[in-house]
Amino acid sequence: LSDSMSTHRKWIFPNVHKVMKQFSDVYEQQYAVALFNSIRFEIEGGGAPQSQLLHRKDALAGRSIFSGSLFQYLEENRKWRNRFVFVPDSYTISLYESKTAHERGLHPKGTINCAGYKALNSIEQYMELINTSLPGIKAKAGSTPFIKCASQFPLILWHPYARHHYFCVRTEKEQKKWHAVLQDCVRHSNNGLSEDCTIQTPAFTDSVRLHRQAKGHYGTWDMMCGKPPQILANLVMETLHPELRTIIGPRLKGKLQQRQKHWMLISDGVYRQVLSRTTGHYEALMDACEAQRGPLDARLRTDMDQIIASKEHVSSKMRALVLPKAEQLLRTNVQPYIPSILEALMEPTSRGFSEVREVFFRELVEISKNSLNGEGKDILGDHMERLSMLALHPVKMQSCYEKVEQLNLDGLQQRFDVANPSVFVGRAQILMGEQMDNAVYTFEQLLNQSLETKGEDDVCKTIQRCQDRVLKKYDYDSSTVRKKFFREALLQIIIPYMLQQLSPSYSPELPRFKEMIFEDFSRFLLVGNLFEEVVLQCVSKDIMMAVKEAAIQRRHNLYRDSIVLTNSDPNLHLLGESPQVDWAAKFGADEPEGCVGGGRSEGGGSGSRRRQVVSMIQLDGVPLPFESCLEVPGVELIPEEDVSEGTEEDPDLPEEAKSPDRVVEIRDLINPVVAVALPASTESPTDLTNGTAVTTGTVTWEDGVQEDVTHVTTMVEDVPRKAPRETASTQAAVQQLVENTKREHDEERQEEAAARGAVEEIEEAAQDDDSGRITDVSAAESDNESSAAPQPASVSGSQSDSGSQSPANGGPDEDAPQPITNGLNGEDKVLDPVEVEVLLA
């Protein structure tokens, strides 16, 4: 395996540079085109409908998403360890040794950027994906994975190229809520391209699309996930990964589970090195394009009229050539399918937006009921604090997201090359979250204005008036957003098909149109883009008509385009400039339960307190290592559920992973008891008797920590001896079993060492090839790390669990005691079979 990697690493990195060179050439061209379109839009303006709801500038300011504890599987030592998980406003998951380590500002054991991942909640889902990882190998039905889950409630983050992450929890309720949190992290991490970047984002998306079209991939792409460097790494791996798998896969040895595990190690190592290179290439590309922006901007503003006239002239000539065949193709192969595609999009999406409205309405009804019952201002402030975080609450929004997950485009994959509906599902869910936050923010501003002007005499009526106004605005904005989403989705489905059918015929004809463009304007007018615009205009008319007809029929509560709410609230948008209302300070409410402290936050130093969107219930009397997220509030605004309900522990969970429930167990945690079995003595069998003796001594653990011994309890038991022959045969069998087990472990370690060695060779080659430019994207940190300085977020990583997370060096995890020193009277004796309980102070 190592020889194979050494042979083929020579073309892995040149392949990365080749792809990035091709992409860079396309991006530089598309950057100038995007700059032209942006300046033209700035000069001419646009006719998009004005939003009725206010938009919050930074919804997550001063907030974190979630924190709690779960169990993580560590591949380094094949053990499950408790981890404190903190999810900040960046949605990057940070894993800490304990909550105390997080509050002290220590480095996390690892961080996970969830872009491109899938959050799974069953081993069966994971096996379906992992069994297709190696070519030519069909796993048997019901085959077991290479890890054994410590409970019946697993949580797995799966990625086609990067490292997989395995977690588990104790109860089904925990699993559901953690799954919602992980899905939300994936959802927001995938949405890494900012719409506010009106030049970089269009240039990047068009460049990726054109690069894939040059390779023959015209359909939607479900790995358009994350920040630009991550998307570029996925672009490289799209061709590199199958080739590497075909070459390396047959050379992997061992059982199926071992080969799958070793292949994932190699894939992750290659992906991390590819990502480090795409990051450096993209940053250099951005610097080069930004350096040219000034001269290009000046030329565009000077010659904008001439450039537009030249574009219209060339486009008219191109339309005369392309439209006849394009319209024929549209009538025969596309138009018959537009109504069915639109209905498949509208049904689940509209149900999702309706559920958003219903969840928002239920929250407001609960607040009205509480105010009607005469609750004080502090309770109102607490409810409003919770309401302000509603759109960011993955558990409360889960019912909305589940509606749109039912989107099904079966039958379109082959005709229109729709790889996966997840592209549209993810986009719809992001829009739903934005609309919910807009509605909540608008309600907050209206209610605050009404309370300041009209007083707080009749809060219930004030809430209802503001509620009616916001719901009316939500219905209008929801219709506008959905219609735009439907049009964009139809274009994403149909345009690639049209281009794939028309390009072979017209690509040879396009170069002659270059002669019609002045050389000074050639950077802003590309014939390829003009050809796509002609096709787009041809298709847009039918798509607009289909969506308009659905609105006229009032299907799915869509508004007609002629209905425009212009002056319903002329002064409302002035409130959008007002600062966000701090309801806790306004009404003197108690600090929300979800506040967490001590964690490093973006924009805040160590020790700053952040309001947490999803609350975490702490069980009274349970030590920190066993804290969990057992009860996250449901949709209703009521006190947290009784933690005694539905928290039955999984019987399969290992003893060290279960939390103590009885007083005796908690006392044993404070004063642990160590049982030691001593060998028999034939010389002086009566030296020991049952009883407890007070003593002073120490016991030394494997990690070097010494504990004081206060009591020694002796329990003498008679154990029958076996016959010599039986003992000899048993010992021989045990010896043989030990040797066989050791041999199997040695072989497995050799295979795993070969896989890790191959990955290390890739990394060493990468460092030698580009030592000055590669930045380490792994979040893995040494357990001996003592610095508390913030570290940059990484794609994924984990650290060795061989020590503690404190600045001091730790020892092994196993708590096997060393022989007791300064023990019983300082004498070494051969004793009868006994059990000695050692009480530690």
C-alpha positions in Angstrom: 0.0 0.0 0.0 2.8 2.4 0.9 4.6 1.6 -2.4 1.3 2.2 -4.3 0.8 5.6 -2.6 4.4 6.6 -3.3 4.0 5.7 -6.9 0.7 7.6 -7.4 1.3 10.6 -5.2 3.4 12.1 -8.0 0.2 12.6 -10.1 -2.1 13.5 -7.2 -0.7 17.0 -6.6 -0.1 17.8 -10.3 -3.7 16.9 -10.9 -4.7 19.4 -8.2 -2.6 22.2 -9.8 -4.1 21.3 -13.2 -7.7 21.6 -12.1 -6.9 24.9 -10.2 -5.2 26.3 -13.3 -8.2 25.6 -15.4 -10.6 27.0 -12.8 -8.5 30.1 -12.4 -8.5 30.9 -16.1 -12.3 30.6 -16.1 -12.7 32.6 -12.9 -10.7 35.6 -14.2 -13.0 35.8 -17.2 -16.2 35.5 -15.1 -14.9 38.0 -12.6 -14.9 40.8 -15.2 -18.4 39.8 -16.4 -19.7 39.8 -12.9 -18.2 43.2 -12.2 -19.9 44.5 -15.4 -23.3 43.1 -14.3 -22.9 44.5 -10.8 -22.1 48.0 -11.9 -24.9 47.9 -14.5 -27.4 46.9 -11.9 -26.1 49.6 -9.6 -26.7 52.2 -12.4 -30.0 51.0 -13.8 -31.5 49.6 -10.6 -33.7 46.6 -10.2 -37.5 46.0 -10.0 -37.6 43.3 -7.3 -40.6 43.6 -4.9 -39.9 45.4 -1.7 -40.0 43.1 1.4 -42.7 43.9 3.9 -40.9 42.4 6.9 -37.9 43.8 8.5 -34.5 42.1 8.2 -32.2 41.6 11.2 -28.6 42.4 10.3 -27.0 39.9 12.6 -29.4 37.4 14.0 -26.8 35.5 16.0 -25.1 38.5 17.6 -24.0 37.5 21.1 -25.5 34.1 20.9 -24.3 30.5 20.6 -26.4 27.7 19.2 -26.0 24.8 21.6 -23.8 23.1 24.1 -24.1 19.7 25.8 -22.4 16.4 26.3 -22.3 13.2 24.3 -20.1 10.2 23.6 -17.5 10.2 20.8 -15.8 7.2 19.3 -12.0 7.7 19.1 -10.5 5.7 16.3 -7.0 6.2 17.8 -7.7 3.9 20.7 -11.0 2.5 19.7 -12.8 3.8 22.8 -15.9 5.9 23.5 -15.2 9.1 25.5 -17.5 11.7 26.9 -17.2 15.0 25.1 -18.6 18.5 25.9 -19.8 19.9 22.6 -20.1 23.7 21.9 -21.7 25.0 18.8 -21.0 28.8 18.3 -22.6 31.2 15.9 -20.3 29.9 13.1 -21.9 26.5 13.4 -18.5 24.8 13.6 -18.6 22.0 16.2 -16.0 22.2 19.0 -15.3 19.1 21.1 -13.9 19.6 24.6 -12.7 17.2 27.3 -15.2 18.7 29.7 -17.4 21.8 30.2 -14.7 23.0 32.6 -12.1 22.9 29.8 -14.4 24.9 27.6 -15.0 27.5 30.3 -11.3 27.8 31.0 -10.7 28.6 27.4 -8.5 25.6 26.6 -8.1 24.3 23.1 -10.8 21.9 21.9 -9.9 18.3 21.4 -11.2 18.8 17.8 -13.4 20.9 15.6 -15.7 19.8 12.8 -16.8 22.0 9.9 -20.0 20.3 8.8 -20.0 21.4 5.1 -20.6 18.5 2.8 -21.5 16.1 5.7 -24.7 14.2 6.2 -26.1 13.7 9.7 -27.3 10.1 10.2 -29.1 8.6 13.2 -28.8 4.9 12.5 -26.2 2.4 11.7 -28.2 1.0 8.9 -28.1 4.4 7.1 -24.4 4.5 7.6 -23.8 1.0 6.3 -25.7 1.7 3.1 -23.3 4.6 2.4 -20.1 2.9 3.6 -20.7 -0.4 1.7 -20.4 1.4 -1.6 -17.1 3.1 -0.7 -14.9 0.5 -2.4 -15.3 -0.7 -6.0 -16.1 -4.3 -6.9 -17.0 -5.2 -3.3 -20.6 -6.1 -2.3 -21.1 -6.3 1.4 -23.4 -9.1 2.7 -26.8 -8.1 3.9 -26.7 -7.2 7.6 -22.9 -6.9 7.7 -21.5 -5.3 10.8 -19.6 -2.0 10.8 -16.0 -1.7 12.0 -17.2 0.1 15.1 -19.6 -1.2 17.8 -21.9 1.6 19.0 -21.9 2.0 22.8 -25.7 2.5 22.8 -28.8 2.1 20.6 -28.9 5.7 19.7 -26.0 6.6 17.4 -25.3 9.9 15.6 -22.9 9.8 12.7 -21.5 12.6 10.5 -20.7 11.1 7.0 -18.7 12.7 4.3 -17.8 11.3 0.8 -14.2 12.3 1.1 -13.3 13.5 4.6 -13.2 11.8 8.0 -16.3 10.4 9.5 -17.3 11.2 13.1 -19.2 8.8 15.4 -21.2 9.8 18.4 -23.9 8.3 20.6 -26.3 9.3 23.4 -28.2 7.5 26.1 -31.9 8.2 25.2 -34.0 8.5 22.1 -35.0 12.1 23.1 -31.4 13.1 23.2 -30.8 11.5 19.8 -33.7 13.4 18.2 -32.5 16.8 19.6 -28.8 16.2 18.8 -29.8 15.1 15.3 -31.7 18.3 14.8 -28.7 20.3 16.0 -26.3 18.4 13.7 -28.6 18.8 10.7 -28.7 22.6 11.4 -24.9 22.7 11.5 -24.7 20.9 8.2 -27.5 23.2 6.7 -25.8 26.4 7.6 -22.2 25.2 6.9 -23.3 24.2 3.4 -24.7 27.7 2.8 -21.2 29.2 2.6 -21.6 31.5 -0.4 -22.7 35.0 0.7 -25.4 36.7 -1.4 -24.0 40.0 -0.2 -20.9 39.5 -2.4 -22.5 40.6 -5.6 -19.3 40.1 -7.6 -17.3 37.2 -6.1 -20.3 34.9 -5.6 -21.8 35.1 -9.1 -18.3 34.8 -10.6 -17.5 31.8 -8.5 -20.7 29.9 -9.1 -20.6 30.5 -12.8 -17.0 29.4 -13.0 -17.7 26.1 -11.1 -20.7 25.5 -13.4 -18.7 26.2 -16.6 -15.8 24.1 -15.4 -18.1 21.1 -14.8 -19.9 21.6 -18.1 -16.5 21.4 -19.8 -16.1 18.0 -18.3 -19.6 17.0 -19.5 -21.5 17.5 -16.1 -24.4 19.7 -16.9 -26.8 18.8 -14.0 -27.1 20.0 -10.5 -24.2 19.3 -8.1 -24.9 18.3 -4.5 -21.3 19.0 -3.4 -21.6 22.8 -3.9 -21.2 23.0 -0.1 -19.3 25.3 2.2 -16.8 28.1 1.5 -15.1 28.5 -1.9 -11.9 26.5 -0.9 -14.1 23.6 0.3 -16.1 23.6 -2.9 -12.9 23.7 -5.0 -11.6 20.7 -3.0 -14.8 18.9 -3.8 -14.4 19.8 -7.4 -10.9 18.3 -7.5 -12.0 15.2 -5.6 -14.9 14.6 -8.0 -12.4 13.3 -10.6 -9.5 12.4 -8.3 -11.4 10.3 -5.8 -12.7 7.6 -8.2 -9.3 7.3 -9.9 -7.5 6.9 -6.6 -10.1 4.4 -5.3 -9.7 2.3 -8.4 -6.0 2.2 -8.0 -5.7 1.9 -4.2 -8.8 -0.2 -3.5 -7.6 -3.6 -4.9 -4.3 -3.2 -3.0 -6.0 -3.0 0.5 -5.7 -6.2 2.5 -7.6 -7.6 5.4 -11.3 -8.0 6.2 -13.9 -5.9 4.6 -14.3 -3.7 7.7 -10.5 -3.2 7.8 -10.3 -2.2 4.2 -13.2 0.2 4.5 -11.5 1.8 7.5 -8.1 2.0 5.8 -9.6 3.5 2.7 -11.3 6.2 4.7 -8.0 7.1 6.3 -6.3 7.5 2.9 -9.3 9.4 1.5 -9.3 11.8 4.4 -5.5 12.3 4.2 -5.7 13.1 0.4 -8.8 15.4 1.0 -7.0 17.5 3.6 -4.0 18.0 1.4 -6.2 18.9 -1.5 -8.1 21.4 0.6 -4.9 23.0 1.8 -3.8 23.6 -1.8 -7.2 24.9 -3.0 -7.2 27.3 0.0 -3.8 28.7 -1.1 -4.8 28.9 -4.7 -8.1 30.6 -4.0 -6.6 33.2 -1.8 -3.9 34.0 -4.4 -6.6 34.2 -7.1 -8.7 36.6 -5.0 -5.7 38.9 -4.5 -5.0 38.9 -8.2 -8.6 39.7 -9.2 -9.0 42.4 -6.6 -5.8 44.1 -7.8 -7.4 44.5 -11.2 -10.7 45.7 -9.9 -9.9 49.4 -9.8 -8.9 49.8 -13.5 -11.7 47.5 -14.7 -14.3 49.5 -12.6 -13.0 52.8 -14.1 -13.2 51.5 -17.6 -16.7 50.1 -17.1 -18.2 53.4 -15.7 -16.6 55.3 -18.6 -17.8 53.1 -21.5 -20.9 51.5 -20.0 -23.3 52.8 -22.7 -21.1 51.6 -25.5 -20.6 48.2 -23.8 -24.4 47.7 -23.4 -25.0 48.8 -27.0 -22.4 46.3 -28.3 -23.9 43.5 -26.2 -27.4 44.1 -27.5 -26.1 44.1 -31.1 -24.3 40.7 -30.7 -27.2 39.2 -28.7 -29.7 40.1 -31.4 -27.6 38.3 -34.1 -27.2 35.3 -31.8 -30.9 35.1 -31.1 -31.7 35.0 -34.8 -29.4 31.9 -35.0 -30.3 30.1 -31.8 -34.0 30.7 -31.1 -35.6 28.6 -33.8 -34.0 25.4 -32.7 -34.2 26.4 -29.0 -37.9 27.1 -29.1 -38.6 23.8 -30.9 -36.6 21.9 -28.3 -38.5 23.8 -25.6 -42.0 23.0 -27.0 -41.4 19.3 -27.5 -39.1 18.2 -24.6 -39.6 20.8 -21.8 -43.0 22.5 -21.8 -45.0 19.3 -21.2 -43.0 18.7 -17.9 -43.0 22.2 -16.5 -46.4 21.9 -14.6 -45.5 18.6 -13.0 -42.0 19.9 -12.0 -43.6 23.0 -10.5 -46.2 21.1 -8.6 -43.5 18.8 -7.2 -41.6 21.9 -5.9 -44.7 23.8 -4.7 -46.4 21.1 -2.6 -43.7 20.4 0.1 -42.2 23.9 0.0 -45.5 25.6 0.6 -46.3 23.2 3.4 -43.0 24.0 5.0 -43.7 27.8 4.9 -47.2 27.2 6.2 -45.7 25.3 9.2 -43.3 28.3 9.8 -46.4 30.5 10.1 -48.1 28.0 12.4 -45.1 27.7 14.7 -44.8 31.5 14.9 -48.5 31.9 15.6 -48.5 29.3 18.4 -45.6 31.1 20.1 -47.5 34.4 20.0 -50.7 32.8 21.3 -48.7 31.3 24.2 -47.3 34.8 25.0 -50.8 36.3 24.8 -52.2 33.7 27.2 -49.5 34.3 29.7 -50.0 38.1 29.6 -53.8 37.6 30.0 -53.2 35.5 33.1 -51.6 38.5 34.7 -48.0 37.3 34.7 -45.4 40.0 35.5 -43.1 41.9 33.2 -40.2 39.7 34.0 -42.1 36.7 32.6 -43.0 38.6 29.4 -39.4 39.6 29.0 -38.3 35.9 29.3 -40.9 34.8 26.7 -39.8 37.5 24.3 -36.1 36.5 24.8 -37.1 33.0 23.8 -39.2 34.2 20.9 -36.3 36.3 19.5 -34.3 33.1 19.1 -37.1 31.0 17.5 -35.8 31.0 14.0 -32.4 29.8 15.2 -33.8 27.0 17.3 -33.1 23.7 15.3 -35.5 21.7 17.5 -38.5 24.0 17.3 -37.9 24.6 13.5 -37.5 20.8 12.9 -41.2 20.3 12.1 -40.9 23.0 9.4 -37.8 21.6 7.9 -39.3 18.1 7.8 -42.1 19.2 5.5 -39.8 20.3 2.7 -37.6 17.2 3.1 -40.5 15.3 1.5 -39.6 17.0 -1.9 -39.4 14.2 -4.5 -38.3 14.7 -8.1 -38.4 11.0 -9.1 -38.6 10.6 -12.9 -36.5 13.8 -13.5 -33.1 12.5 -12.7 -32.5 10.9 -16.1 -34.2 13.4 -18.3 -33.0 16.6 -16.6 -29.9 15.2 -14.8 -31.1 16.2 -11.4 -28.6 14.3 -9.2 -30.2 15.0 -5.8 -33.1 17.1 -4.5 -31.0 18.0 -1.5 -29.8 21.1 -3.4 -33.4 22.5 -3.5 -34.3 21.2 0.0 -31.3 22.9 1.6 -32.1 26.2 -0.2 -35.7 26.1 0.8 -34.9 25.4 4.5 -32.5 28.4 4.6 -35.2 30.6 3.1 -37.7 29.3 5.7 -35.4 30.2 8.5 -34.8 33.7 7.1 -38.6 34.3 6.9 -39.2 33.1 10.4 -36.5 35.4 11.7 -37.8 38.4 9.7 -41.3 37.8 11.2 -40.0 37.5 14.7 -37.8 40.6 14.3 -40.7 42.7 12.9 -43.0 41.6 15.7 -40.3 42.6 18.3 -39.9 46.1 16.8 -43.7 46.7 16.4 -44.4 45.5 20.0 -41.6 47.6 21.4 -42.8 50.7 19.6 -46.4 50.1 20.8 -45.4 49.6 24.4 -43.4 52.8 24.4 -46.1 54.9 22.8 -49.3 53.4 24.3 -48.0 52.1 27.6 -48.3 48.7 29.1 -51.9 48.8 30.3 -53.4 46.2 28.0 -50.4 44.1 26.8 -52.6 41.3 25.4 -54.5 43.5 22.9 -51.2 45.2 21.9 -49.7 41.8 21.2 -52.7 40.7 19.1 -52.7 43.9 17.0 -48.9 43.5 16.3 -49.5 39.8 15.6 -52.2 40.4 12.9 -50.0 43.0 11.2 -46.9 40.7 11.1 -48.9 37.7 9.8 -50.3 39.7 7.0 -46.8 40.8 6.0 -45.5 37.3 6.4 -48.1 35.9 3.9 -47.1 38.5 1.3 -43.3 38.0 1.7 -43.7 34.2 1.9 -45.5 34.3 -1.5 -42.8 36.5 -3.0 -39.9 34.4 -1.7 -41.5 31.1 -2.8 -42.3 32.4 -6.3 -38.7 33.5 -6.7 -37.5 30.1 -5.4 -39.8 28.2 -7.8 -38.5 30.2 -10.8 -34.8 29.7 -9.8 -35.3 26.0 -9.2 -37.0 25.5 -12.6 -34.1 27.3 -14.3 -31.6 25.2 -12.4 -33.4 22.1 -13.7 -34.2 23.1 -17.3 -31.3 25.3 -18.4 -28.5 22.7 -18.0 -30.7 20.3 -20.1 -31.2 22.9 -22.8 -27.5 23.8 -22.9 -26.5 20.1 -23.1 -28.8 19.6 -26.1 -27.9 22.8 -28.0 -24.2 23.3 -27.3 -22.9 20.6 -29.7 -24.7 22.3 -32.5 -23.8 25.9 -31.8 -20.4 25.8 -30.1 -18.6 25.7 -33.5 -20.6 28.8 -34.5 -19.8 31.0 -31.5 -16.2 32.0 -32.4 -17.4 34.1 -35.3 -19.4 36.3 -33.0 -16.2 37.4 -31.3 -15.4 39.4 -34.4 -18.4 41.7 -33.6 -17.1 42.7 -30.2 -14.6 45.5 -29.8 -11.3 44.4 -28.3 -11.6 46.9 -25.5 -15.0 45.3 -24.5 -14.0 41.7 -25.0 -13.2 41.1 -21.3 -16.8 42.0 -20.3 -18.7 40.4 -23.3 -18.0 36.7 -23.6 -19.8 34.8 -26.4 -20.3 31.8 -24.1 -22.2 33.9 -21.6 -24.2 35.6 -24.3 -25.2 32.2 -25.7 -26.4 31.1 -22.3 -28.4 34.4 -21.8 -30.2 33.8 -25.1 -31.2 30.3 -24.0 -32.2 31.7 -20.5 -34.5 34.3 -22.1 -36.1 31.6 -24.2 -36.9 29.4 -21.2 -37.8 32.2 -18.8 -41.0 33.2 -20.5 -42.5 29.8 -20.1 -41.3 29.5 -16.5 -42.7 32.9 -15.6 -46.0 32.0 -17.2 -46.3 28.8 -15.2 -45.6 30.4 -11.9 -47.9 33.3 -12.7 -50.7 30.9 -13.6 -50.3 29.1 -10.2 -50.5 32.4 -8.4 -53.7 33.4 -10.3 -55.3 30.2 -9.3 -54.3 30.9 -5.6 -52.7 27.6 -5.4 -50.7 27.1 -2.2 -51.6 30.6 -1.0 -49.5 32.4 -3.7 -50.3 36.1 -4.4 -50.7 37.5 -7.8 -47.9 39.7 -9.0 -50.3 42.6 -9.3 -50.9 42.6 -5.6 -48.3 44.9 -4.1 -48.4 46.1 -0.5 -46.8 49.5 -1.0 -47.8 51.9 1.8 -49.3 49.5 4.4 -46.6 50.7 6.9 -44.7 53.6 5.5 -42.7 54.2 8.7 -42.0 50.5 9.4 -38.7 50.4 7.7 -37.4 53.2 9.9 -37.6 50.7 12.8 -35.2 48.5 10.9 -32.4 50.9 11.8 -33.3 50.7 15.5 -31.0 48.5 17.7 -32.2 45.0 18.6 -34.5 45.0 21.7 -32.9 43.5 24.8 -36.0 42.2 26.5 -34.2 40.8 29.5 -32.9 44.3 30.3 -36.1 46.1 29.4 -38.3 44.0 31.7 -35.7 42.9 34.2 -36.1 39.3 33.3 -33.8 36.6 34.7 -30.9 35.5 32.7 -32.1 32.9 30.2 -31.4 29.3 31.0 -29.4 28.9 27.8 -26.7 31.3 28.8 -23.3 29.8 28.7 -20.1 31.3 30.0 -16.4 31.0 29.6 -16.3 29.9 26.0 -14.4 31.8 23.5 -16.7 33.5 21.0 -16.2 35.3 17.8 -16.2 38.9 18.7 -15.9 38.2 22.4 -13.0 37.3 24.6 -12.6 34.4 26.9 -15.0 34.5 29.8 -17.7 36.4 27.9 -21.3 35.2 28.4 -23.4 34.3 25.5 -27.1 33.6 25.3 -27.7 30.1 24.0 -30.4 29.3 21.5 -31.1 25.7 22.5 -31.1 25.3 26.3 -29.4 22.4 28.1 -30.9 20.9 31.2 -28.5 19.9 33.9 -29.5 17.0 36.2 -29.2 17.9 39.8 -26.5 15.9 41.5 -24.8 14.7 38.4 -21.1 15.5 38.0 -20.0 17.5 35.0 -18.6 14.6 33.0 -22.1 13.1 32.7 -24.1 16.2 31.9 -26.3 16.0 28.9 -28.9 17.8 26.8 -31.7 15.6 28.0 -34.5 18.1 27.8 -34.4 20.7 25.1 -37.7 22.7 25.1 -40.3 21.7 22.6 -42.3 24.1 20.5 -44.5 25.3 23.4 -43.2 28.0 25.6 -43.6 26.2 28.9 -41.1 25.2 31.5 -38.7 22.5 30.6 -40.1 18.9 30.7 -39.6 16.8 33.7 -36.2 15.2 33.3 -37.5 12.0 34.9 -39.6 11.2 31.9 -38.2 9.3 29.0 -34.6 9.2 30.2 -34.2 5.5 30.6 -30.6 4.6 30.0 -29.6 2.3 27.2 -28.7 -1.1 28.7 -26.0 -1.4 26.1 -24.1 1.7 27.2 -20.8 0.8 29.0 -20.7 1.2 32.7 -18.2 4.1 32.5 -20.5 6.0 30.2 -23.6 5.8 32.4 -24.5 8.5 34.8 -24.9 7.7 38.5 -28.5 7.9 39.8 -28.4 6.6 43.4 -26.9 8.3 46.4 -24.6 5.4 47.0 -23.2 5.6 43.4 -22.6 9.3 43.8 -20.8 8.7 47.2 -18.7 6.1 45.5 -17.6 8.6 42.9 -16.5 10.9 45.7 -14.8 8.1 47.7 -14.1 5.4 45.2 -13.5 1.8 46.2 -10.8 -0.3 44.5 -11.1 -4.1 44.8 -7.8 -6.1 44.7 -7.7 -9.9 44.6 -4.5 -11.3 46.2 -3.1 -14.8 45.6 -3.5 -17.7 48.0 -1.1 -18.5 50.8 -0.5 -22.1 51.9 1.9 -21.2 54.7 -0.2 -18.8 56.8 -3.8 -19.0 55.8 -5.1 -17.6 59.1 -3.2 -14.4 59.0 -6.2 -12.5 57.6 -9.7 -12.1 58.9 -12.7 -10.2 57.7 -12.9 -6.6 58.8 -12.1 -2.9 58.1 -8.8 -1.3 59.3 -7.9 2.4 59.3 -4.6 2.9 57.5 -2.6 5.6 55.9 -1.0 5.1 52.5 -1.2 5.9 48.8 -2.1 4.2 45.6 -0.5 5.2 42.3 -2.4 5.1 39.0 -1.0 4.6 35.6 -1.2 8.3 34.8 1.1 9.1 37.8 -1.7 10.5 40.0 -1.5 9.4 43.7 -4.5 9.0 45.9 -4.6 8.7 49.7 -5.9 5.4 51.2 -8.0 5.8 54.3 -9.5 2.3 54.9 -8.7 -1.3 54.0 -11.6 -3.8 54.1 -10.6 -7.4 54.0 -13.0 -10.1 52.9 -11.7 -13.7 53.0 -13.3 -16.2 50.6 -12.6 -19.9 50.0 -12.2 -20.7 46.4 -12.1 -24.4 45.4 -9.0 -25.5 43.6 -9.0 -27.3 40.3 -7.2 -30.6 39.7 -3.7 -30.2 38.3 -4.5 -31.8 35.0 -7.6 -29.7 34.5 -5.7 -26.6 35.5 -2.9 -27.4 33.0 -5.3 -28.0 30.1 -7.2 -24.8 31.0 -4.0 -22.8 31.1 -2.9 -24.2 27.7 -6.2 -23.3 26.1 -6.1 -19.8 27.6 -2.5 -19.4 26.4 -3.5 -20.5 22.9 -6.4 -18.1 22.8 -4.1 -15.3 23.9 -1.6 -16.1 21.2 -4.3 -16.2 18.5 -5.8 -12.9 19.6 -2.4 -11.3 19.8 -1.6 -12.5 16.3 -4.8 -11.1 14.9 -4.3 -7.7 16.6 -0.7 -7.6 15.3 -1.9 -8.2 11.7 -4.6 -5.6 12.1 -2.1 -3.0 13.5 0.3 -3.7 10.7 -2.4 -3.0 8.1 -3.6 0.1 9.9 0.0 1.3 10.3 0.5 0.8 6.5 -2.6 3.0 5.8 -1.4 5.7 8.2 2.1 5.5 6.8 0.7 6.1 3.3 -1.2 9.1 4.5 1.9 10.4 6.2 3.9 10.0 3.0 1.3 12.1 1.2 1.5 14.8 3.9 5.4 14.8 3.8 5.3 15.0 0.0 2.9 17.9 0.3 5.1 19.7 2.8 8.2 19.2 0.7 6.4 20.4 -2.5 4.8 23.5 -1.0 6.1 23.9 2.5 5.7 27.7 2.6 2.1 27.9 1.5 0.2 25.1 3.0 -1.7 25.9 6.1 -2.7 23.2 8.5 -6.4 22.8 8.2 -6.6 20.0 10.7 -8.0 21.0 14.1 -6.1 18.2 15.8 -4.0 19.5 18.7 -1.6 17.7 21.0 -3.0 16.7 24.4 0.1 18.4 25.9 -1.0 21.8 24.5 -1.1 24.3 27.3 -1.9 27.5 25.4 -5.4 29.0 25.7 -5.1 31.3 22.6 -8.0 30.9 20.1 -7.2 28.7 17.1 -8.6 29.1 13.6 -11.6 26.9 12.7 -10.8 23.9 10.6 -12.6 21.4 8.4 -12.3 18.5 10.7 -10.1 17.0 13.2 -9.7 15.1 16.4 -7.0 14.6 18.9 -5.5 11.7 20.6 -7.3 10.9 23.8 -4.2 9.6 25.6 -4.2 12.4 28.2 -6.2 15.0 29.9 -6.9 18.4 28.4 -5.4 20.5 31.2 -2.1 22.3 30.6 -0.3 19.7 32.6 0.9 16.5 30.9 -1.5 13.6 31.4 -1.0 9.9 31.5 -2.9 7.0 29.9 -6.7 6.9 30.2 -6.8 3.5 31.9 -7.3 3.8 35.6 -5.6 0.5 36.6 -4.0 0.9 40.0 -0.4 0.2 40.8 0.6 -1.9 43.8 -0.2 -0.1 47.1 2.9 1.4 48.7 3.3 1.9 52.4 0.6 -0.8 52.7 -0.3 -3.2 55.5 2.4 -2.9 58.1 4.9 -2.5 55.3 5.2 -6.3 54.9 5.0 -8.3 51.7 2.9 -11.4 52.2 1.4 -14.2 50.1 -2.2 -14.2 51.0 -5.2 -16.3 50.6 -7.8 -15.4 47.9 -9.4 -12.2 49.3 -11.1 -9.1 48.1 -9.6 -5.9 49.4 -11.6 -2.7 49.1 -9.5 0.5 49.2 -11.4 3.7 50.1 -9.8 6.8 48.6 -10.1 10.1 50.4 
